[in-house]
Amino acid sequence: MKILELNIIEYQDAWDIQKQLFKQAIENKSNNLLNENTLIFCEHPPVYTLGKSGDETNFLMTKEMLGAEIFRIERGGDVTFHGLGQLVGYPIFDLETLNLGIKDFVFKIEQMIINTVAHFGLKAERDDKNAGVWLDVGKKNQRKIAALGFKISKKISMHGFALNINTDLSWFSKVVPCGLVGLGVTSLEKELGAKQNFESVKEILLKEFKKEFGL
């Protein structure tokens, strides 16, 4: 697996890199060439993205009032926010090289995040009804700590996951996150009451990623 560190990068630029890697992987596959799986790590300046079937009414104000660009993209899911202090991971993976189906792939991504936040004494869970990784599932204060959304074609994945580490959560109040009314959003910083070392969290997540995928 190749790790591509993009650091802080505009959403469009990272999206272009993803599309290029995705296209190359599809071409390699059609020519029976082996794909090298790539995991992109980055942070984005404030931006909102909307999945292919996302509902624009989940933006609670005009684009001008939002104060950030909006991109409609190829992944599943509804509206989400990316911003500084949020660790974004884009696995451009050939699932066949890992002998994984789509459900198993998504399950492993969720588990990797669950295992990562457990290092900080937090019990994260899946919600059978809603994508992502959550705290206090089924309770009144259920809140999402990580969002997931993928495009998978010919068993090649793009887009990915976003873990809120030190994210400014006020940006989420301008939208209905993931189109889910009444469910909150949180971060490691909010749960632990102090800013976290971003690079340390990334190191833990990478270790858990490699462990979960047997890399």
C-alpha positions in Angstrom: 0.0 0.0 0.0 1.2 3.5 -0.9 0.5 6.4 1.5 0.0 9.7 -0.2 0.2 12.6 2.3 -1.4 15.7 0.8 -1.5 17.7 4.0 -3.8 20.8 3.7 -5.2 20.8 0.1 -8.2 22.4 -1.6 -11.0 19.9 -2.2 -11.0 20.3 -6.0 -7.3 19.5 -6.1 -7.6 16.4 -4.0 -10.7 15.3 -6.0 -8.7 15.6 -9.2 -5.9 13.4 -7.8 -8.4 10.8 -6.7 -10.1 10.7 -10.1 -6.7 10.3 -11.8 -5.7 7.4 -9.6 -9.2 5.9 -9.9 -9.1 6.1 -13.7 -5.6 4.6 -13.8 -6.7 1.7 -11.6 -9.7 1.0 -13.8 -7.4 1.0 -16.9 -4.9 -1.3 -15.2 -7.7 -3.7 -14.4 -9.0 -3.8 -17.9 -5.4 -4.6 -19.1 -4.9 -7.3 -16.5 -2.3 -5.2 -14.7 -1.8 -5.4 -10.9 -3.0 -2.3 -9.0 -1.0 -0.7 -6.2 -3.5 0.4 -3.5 -3.2 4.0 -2.5 -4.4 5.6 0.8 -4.5 9.4 0.6 -4.4 11.4 3.9 -5.3 15.1 3.9 -7.2 18.0 5.5 -9.4 20.4 3.5 -10.1 24.1 4.0 -13.8 24.5 4.8 -16.0 22.9 2.1 -19.3 21.1 1.8 -19.9 18.1 -0.4 -23.1 16.5 -1.5 -23.5 12.9 -2.6 -25.0 12.0 -6.0 -28.5 11.6 -4.6 -28.1 14.3 -1.9 -30.9 16.8 -1.2 -30.0 20.4 -1.5 -32.7 21.4 1.0 -30.3 20.1 3.7 -28.4 23.3 3.3 -30.0 25.6 5.8 -28.8 28.8 4.2 -27.7 30.3 0.9 -24.3 29.5 -0.6 -23.1 33.0 0.3 -24.2 32.6 3.9 -22.6 29.2 4.2 -19.1 30.8 3.7 -17.7 27.7 1.9 -17.8 26.1 -1.5 -20.2 23.2 -2.3 -19.3 20.3 -4.5 -21.7 17.6 -5.8 -19.7 14.5 -6.1 -19.9 10.8 -7.1 -20.1 9.2 -3.6 -23.2 7.9 -1.9 -24.7 9.8 1.0 -26.0 13.3 1.5 -24.3 16.6 2.6 -21.2 16.6 4.8 -18.6 19.1 5.8 -14.8 18.9 5.5 -12.6 21.4 7.4 -9.3 21.9 9.2 -8.7 19.6 12.1 -10.5 16.8 10.4 -8.5 13.8 9.1 -9.7 12.8 5.7 -8.7 9.4 4.2 -9.3 8.4 0.6 -8.5 4.8 -0.2 -8.1 4.2 -3.9 -8.2 0.4 -3.5 -8.8 -2.5 -5.8 -11.0 -4.6 -3.5 -10.2 -7.8 -5.5 -6.5 -7.5 -4.5 -7.7 -7.7 -0.9 -10.3 -10.4 -1.6 -13.1 -8.2 -0.2 -16.6 -7.5 -1.2 -18.0 -4.0 -0.8 -19.8 -4.7 2.5 -16.7 -6.2 4.0 -14.6 -3.2 2.8 -16.9 -0.7 4.4 -17.1 -2.8 7.6 -13.3 -2.8 7.9 -13.2 1.0 7.4 -15.8 1.4 10.2 -13.9 -1.0 12.5 -10.6 0.8 11.9 -12.2 4.0 13.1 -13.9 2.3 16.1 -10.6 0.9 17.1 -8.8 4.2 16.7 -11.2 6.2 18.9 -11.0 3.4 21.5 -7.4 4.4 22.1 -8.9 7.6 23.6 -11.3 5.8 25.9 -14.3 6.3 23.7 -16.8 3.6 22.7 -17.8 4.1 19.1 -20.3 2.0 17.3 -22.1 1.4 14.0 -25.7 2.4 13.5 -27.6 -0.1 11.4 -29.8 2.6 10.0 -27.2 5.3 9.3 -23.8 5.3 7.8 -20.7 6.5 9.7 -19.2 5.9 13.1 -21.2 7.1 16.2 -21.2 7.5 19.9 -24.2 6.6 22.1 -26.1 4.9 19.4 -29.8 4.7 20.1 -29.7 7.4 22.8 -31.0 11.0 22.7 -27.5 12.4 22.4 -26.4 10.0 19.6 -23.6 11.8 17.7 -21.4 11.1 14.7 -17.6 11.3 15.1 -16.7 10.0 11.6 -18.5 10.2 8.2 -18.1 7.6 5.4 -19.0 7.8 1.7 -17.6 5.9 -1.2 -17.9 5.4 -4.9 -17.0 1.8 -5.9 -16.9 0.8 -9.6 -15.4 -2.4 -11.0 -14.4 -3.1 -7.3 -12.2 0.1 -7.3 -13.0 2.5 -4.5 -12.7 6.3 -4.2 -13.8 9.0 -1.7 -13.6 7.7 1.8 -13.9 8.7 5.5 -13.5 11.8 7.6 -12.7 11.6 11.3 -13.4 14.7 13.4 -10.3 15.4 15.5 -10.1 19.1 16.2 -12.8 20.1 13.7 -14.8 23.4 14.2 -18.2 21.8 14.6 -20.1 25.1 14.2 -19.9 24.5 10.4 -22.2 21.5 10.8 -25.0 23.8 12.2 -25.4 25.3 8.8 -26.6 22.1 7.3 -28.5 18.9 8.2 -25.4 16.6 8.4 -25.9 13.6 6.1 -29.6 14.6 5.9 -30.2 13.2 9.4 -32.5 15.4 11.5 -32.0 15.4 15.3 -28.6 13.6 15.3 -25.5 15.4 16.4 -21.9 15.6 15.3 -18.9 15.5 17.6 -15.0 15.4 17.6 -12.2 13.9 19.7 -11.5 17.5 21.0 -15.1 17.9 22.1 -15.4 14.5 23.7 -12.0 14.8 25.5 -12.2 18.5 26.4 -8.9 19.4 24.8 -7.3 19.8 21.4 -5.6 16.5 20.3 -2.3 16.0 18.6 -3.4 15.6 14.9 -0.3 13.7 13.8 -0.5 11.3 16.8 -4.1 10.5 16.0 -3.2 9.9 12.3 -0.4 7.5 13.4 -2.8 5.5 15.5 -5.4 5.4 12.7 -2.8 4.2 10.2 -1.7 1.4 12.5 -5.3 0.3 13.0 -5.9 0.6 9.2 -3.0 -1.7 8.4 -4.0 -4.1 11.1 -7.7 -4.3 10.0 -6.7 -4.8 6.3 -3.8 -7.1 7.0 -1.3 -4.8 5.3 
